[in-house]
């Protein structure tokens, strides 16, 4: 889901349920995208993943597996298009 507060700022919210064999993961992600100009954007994203089940571990791509059943990631980036 994306909600635009202004033409320059958007907030995103995403939920994903993934399954592979007997394992499954629940992931929720929230982000803020802000346009500094027509060609430059700054993005901040928080991702939380939980892997319920005995012996399960959280695993988000491209990061390695967590040593626990949950994982919290923070990403900050800037994009400039030509």
N, C-alpha and C positions, 0 to 999 in steps of 0.2 A: 504494500500500500504506500502511496506517495501523497503527501499533502504539501501544497505550495503556500507558504505564508505570504511571500512577496514574489515578484518575478525573479528575484535574485536568490531566494532561499527556499529550499525544499527539505522536508523531513521524511524519512523512509522508515517503514516497519515491516518486518518479514518473519514468518514462521515456517519452518520446514521440518517434516517428519521423514526420516530416512530409514530404510530397512535393507539389511543384507544377511540372508540366511536367518539365524535366530537372533542376531544382534539388531538393535535399532537405536536411533539417536533423535533427540529433540533439540532443535536449534532456533533461537530467537535472535534477531539482529535489528538494531536501531541505528540510524545514521542521519547526518545533517550534511547537505550539499549547499555550498554558498558560492555564487558566481561573483568573483572580484571584478571581472570585465567580460566582454563578449567571448574571449578566448581562454580565460583562466578561471579555474574552479578549485576550491578547497573542500576536501571531504573528510569527515570524522565518522568512524563507524565503531560500534561496540557489538561484539558477538558473544553470546553465551550458549554453550552446548552441554547437554546432559546425556549420559549413556546409562539408562537404568538397567539393572540386572547384575547378577553375581559375576564378578571378574571382568565386567565391561570397563572400557576406558573411552574417554572422549577423544575424538580425532577429527581435526579440521584441516582441510587442504589449504595451503601447502605446508602447514605446520605438522610437527610430529605428534605422536600420541601423547596424551596427558598421562601422568602417573596416577590420576584419580578418575572418578566417574564424571567430572565436570571440568569445563575449561572456559576461561574468560579471555577474550582477545580485544585489543584496542588497535585500530588502524587510523593513521592520519596520512593524508596524501594531498598532493597538488597536481593538477592536470593543466597543461597548456597546449592548445591545439593551434596549428598553423593554417 
